[in-house]
Amino acid sequence: MKIRLPLLCFAMAALPAWAGNAAWYRWESRIDGRLVCAQTSPGEGWHRFSGPYRDAQCRLAR
């Protein structure tokens, strides 16, 4: 038990290292048609226009 606990803690701490980056999407305003690039919706009144992308400028497709 004494050896397993530190090993378990190390394994749990290393898990985020294997996680990938969150995708970026281009969002369009339903009010005026403006486009923004974000990982999550900018709020109410926006819908996902295109994506996913690898970069914050929404240029590199995944």
TORGUVEX-653595 format. One record per residue: residue in three letters; x, y negated, z negated of N, C-alpha, C in turn. Coordinates in Angstrom, 2 decimals, decimal comma, padded with zeros to 5 digits. Layout:
! residues N
+-----+---------+---------+---------+---------+---------+---------+---------+---------+---------+
:  aa :      nx :      ny :      nz :     cax :     cay :     caz :      cx :      cy :      cz :
+-----+---------+---------+---------+---------+---------+---------+---------+---------+---------+
: ALA :       X :       Y :       Z :       X :       Y :       Z :       X :       Y :       Z :
...
+-----+---------+---------+---------+---------+---------+---------+---------+---------+---------+
This chain:
! residues 62
+-----+---------+---------+---------+---------+---------+---------+---------+---------+---------+
:  aa :      nx :      ny :      nz :     cax :     cay :     caz :      cx :      cy :      cz :
+-----+---------+---------+---------+---------+---------+---------+---------+---------+---------+
: MET :  000,81 :  001,19 :  000,00 :  000,00 :  000,00 :  000,00 :  000,86 : -001,26 :  000,00 :
: LYS :  001,97 : -001,23 : -000,72 :  002,82 : -002,42 : -000,80 :  003,45 : -002,75 :  000,54 :
: ILE :  003,75 : -001,76 :  001,35 :  004,37 : -001,99 :  002,65 :  003,31 : -002,34 :  003,69 :
: ARG :  002,14 : -001,76 :  003,61 :  001,10 : -001,98 :  004,61 :  000,56 : -003,40 :  004,60 :
: LEU :  000,41 : -003,99 :  003,44 : -000,16 : -005,33 :  003,37 :  000,68 : -006,37 :  004,12 :
: PRO :  001,99 : -006,45 :  003,91 :  002,78 : -007,43 :  004,69 :  002,76 : -007,11 :  006,19 :
: LEU :  002,76 : -005,84 :  006,54 :  002,71 : -005,46 :  007,96 :  001,38 : -005,88 :  008,57 :
: LEU :  000,30 : -005,68 :  007,84 : -001,01 : -006,09 :  008,32 : -001,09 : -007,60 :  008,47 :
: CYS : -000,56 : -008,34 :  007,53 : -000,55 : -009,80 :  007,60 :  000,25 : -010,29 :  008,80 :
: PHE :  001,39 : -009,67 :  009,05 :  002,21 : -010,04 :  010,21 :  001,47 : -009,75 :  011,51 :
: ALA :  000,82 : -008,60 :  011,59 :  000,09 : -008,23 :  012,80 : -001,05 : -009,21 :  013,06 :
: MET : -001,75 : -009,60 :  012,03 : -002,87 : -010,54 :  012,20 : -002,37 : -011,93 :  012,60 :
: ALA : -001,23 : -012,32 :  012,09 : -000,67 : -013,63 :  012,44 : -000,18 : -013,65 :  013,89 :
: ALA :  000,22 : -012,51 :  014,42 :  000,75 : -012,44 :  015,78 : -000,35 : -012,35 :  016,83 :
: LEU : -001,58 : -012,05 :  016,46 : -002,66 : -011,90 :  017,43 : -002,88 : -013,13 :  018,30 :
: PRO : -002,89 : -014,34 :  017,76 : -003,10 : -015,50 :  018,63 : -002,03 : -015,66 :  019,72 :
: ALA : -000,87 : -015,09 :  019,54 :  000,18 : -015,19 :  020,55 : -000,21 : -014,49 :  021,85 :
: TRP : -001,09 : -013,52 :  021,77 : -001,53 : -012,79 :  022,96 : -002,74 : -013,42 :  023,62 :
: ALA : -003,36 : -014,37 :  022,98 : -004,55 : -015,00 :  023,54 : -004,16 : -015,90 :  024,71 :
: GLY : -005,01 : -015,94 :  025,72 : -004,75 : -016,78 :  026,88 : -005,25 : -018,20 :  026,64 :
: ASN : -004,90 : -019,09 :  027,55 : -005,37 : -020,47 :  027,47 : -006,84 : -020,54 :  027,84 :
: ALA : -007,54 : -021,47 :  027,26 : -008,95 : -021,68 :  027,61 : -009,03 : -022,29 :  029,00 :
: ALA : -010,05 : -021,92 :  029,73 : -010,23 : -022,41 :  031,09 : -010,76 : -023,85 :  031,07 :
: TRP : -010,46 : -024,57 :  032,13 : -010,96 : -025,93 :  032,34 : -012,05 : -025,88 :  033,40 :
: TYR : -013,02 : -026,74 :  033,28 : -014,12 : -026,80 :  034,25 : -014,37 : -028,24 :  034,65 :
: ARG : -014,92 : -028,41 :  035,84 : -015,33 : -029,73 :  036,29 : -016,82 : -029,85 :  035,96 :
: TRP : -017,16 : -030,92 :  035,24 : -018,53 : -031,16 :  034,80 : -019,09 : -032,36 :  035,54 :
: GLU : -020,37 : -032,28 :  035,93 : -021,03 : -033,37 :  036,65 : -022,14 : -033,97 :  035,80 :
: SER : -022,19 : -035,31 :  035,76 : -023,25 : -036,00 :  035,04 : -024,54 : -035,90 :  035,84 :
: ARG : -025,62 : -035,56 :  035,16 : -026,93 : -035,50 :  035,82 : -027,52 : -036,89 :  036,00 :
: ILE : -026,95 : -037,88 :  035,33 : -027,47 : -039,25 :  035,41 : -026,90 : -039,98 :  036,62 :
: ASP : -025,57 : -040,01 :  036,75 : -024,97 : -040,79 :  037,83 : -024,01 : -040,01 :  038,73 :
: GLY : -023,87 : -038,70 :  038,50 : -023,06 : -037,87 :  039,38 : -021,55 : -037,94 :  039,13 :
: ARG : -021,11 : -038,64 :  038,07 : -019,67 : -038,69 :  037,78 : -019,15 : -037,30 :  037,47 :
: LEU : -017,87 : -037,06 :  037,78 : -017,22 : -035,78 :  037,51 : -016,11 : -035,98 :  036,48 :
: VAL : -016,03 : -035,05 :  035,53 : -014,94 : -035,04 :  034,56 : -014,42 : -033,62 :  034,45 :
: CYS : -013,18 : -033,49 :  033,99 : -012,57 : -032,19 :  033,80 : -012,41 : -031,98 :  032,29 :
: ALA : -013,00 : -030,89 :  031,77 : -012,94 : -030,61 :  030,34 : -013,11 : -029,12 :  030,10 :
: GLN : -012,66 : -028,66 :  028,94 : -012,81 : -027,25 :  028,59 : -014,20 : -026,94 :  028,08 :
: THR : -014,86 : -027,91 :  027,48 : -016,23 : -027,73 :  026,99 : -017,09 : -028,85 :  027,54 :
: SER : -018,38 : -028,66 :  027,47 : -019,31 : -029,66 :  027,99 : -019,13 : -031,00 :  027,29 :
: PRO : -019,12 : -032,10 :  028,05 : -019,01 : -033,42 :  027,44 : -020,25 : -033,80 :  026,63 :
: GLY : -021,31 : -033,05 :  026,76 : -022,52 : -033,33 :  025,99 : -023,77 : -033,06 :  026,80 :
: GLU : -024,88 : -033,52 :  026,24 : -026,16 : -033,36 :  026,91 : -026,18 : -034,18 :  028,20 :
: GLY : -026,79 : -033,67 :  029,22 : -026,85 : -034,40 :  030,48 : -025,73 : -034,06 :  031,44 :
: TRP : -024,90 : -033,08 :  031,10 : -023,81 : -032,65 :  031,98 : -024,02 : -031,18 :  032,32 :
: HIS : -023,67 : -030,79 :  033,55 : -023,70 : -029,38 :  033,92 : -022,39 : -029,00 :  034,59 :
: ARG : -022,07 : -027,71 :  034,50 : -020,81 : -027,23 :  035,07 : -020,90 : -027,31 :  036,58 :
: PHE : -019,96 : -028,00 :  037,18 : -019,96 : -028,25 :  038,62 : -019,08 : -027,24 :  039,35 :
: SER : -017,88 : -026,95 :  038,81 : -016,97 : -025,99 :  039,44 : -015,96 : -025,49 :  038,41 :
: GLY : -015,26 : -024,45 :  038,78 : -014,24 : -023,90 :  037,89 : -014,39 : -022,40 :  037,78 :
: PRO : -013,54 : -021,79 :  037,07 : -012,54 : -022,28 :  036,12 : -011,24 : -022,70 :  036,79 :
: TYR : -010,52 : -023,58 :  036,08 : -009,22 : -024,08 :  036,51 : -008,19 : -023,80 :  035,42 :
: ARG : -006,91 : -023,85 :  035,80 : -005,81 : -023,61 :  034,85 : -005,25 : -024,88 :  034,25 :
: ASP : -005,55 : -026,03 :  034,84 : -004,93 : -027,28 :  034,38 : -005,98 : -028,33 :  034,03 :
: ALA : -005,55 : -029,35 :  033,29 : -006,46 : -030,39 :  032,81 : -006,89 : -031,37 :  033,91 :
: GLN : -006,32 : -031,26 :  035,10 : -006,76 : -032,10 :  036,20 : -007,75 : -031,37 :  037,11 :
: CYS : -008,06 : -030,12 :  036,76 : -008,98 : -029,29 :  037,55 : -008,52 : -029,17 :  039,00 :
: ARG : -007,24 : -028,85 :  039,18 : -006,67 : -028,69 :  040,52 : -006,25 : -027,26 :  040,82 :
: LEU : -005,74 : -026,56 :  039,81 : -005,21 : -025,20 :  040,00 : -006,28 : -024,17 :  039,63 :
: ALA : -006,82 : -023,49 :  040,63 : -007,85 : -022,49 :  040,36 : -007,26 : -021,30 :  039,61 :
: ARG : -008,09 : -020,71 :  038,82 : -007,68 : -019,53 :  038,04 : -007,65 : -018,32 :  038,89 :
+-----+---------+---------+---------+---------+---------+---------+---------+---------+---------+
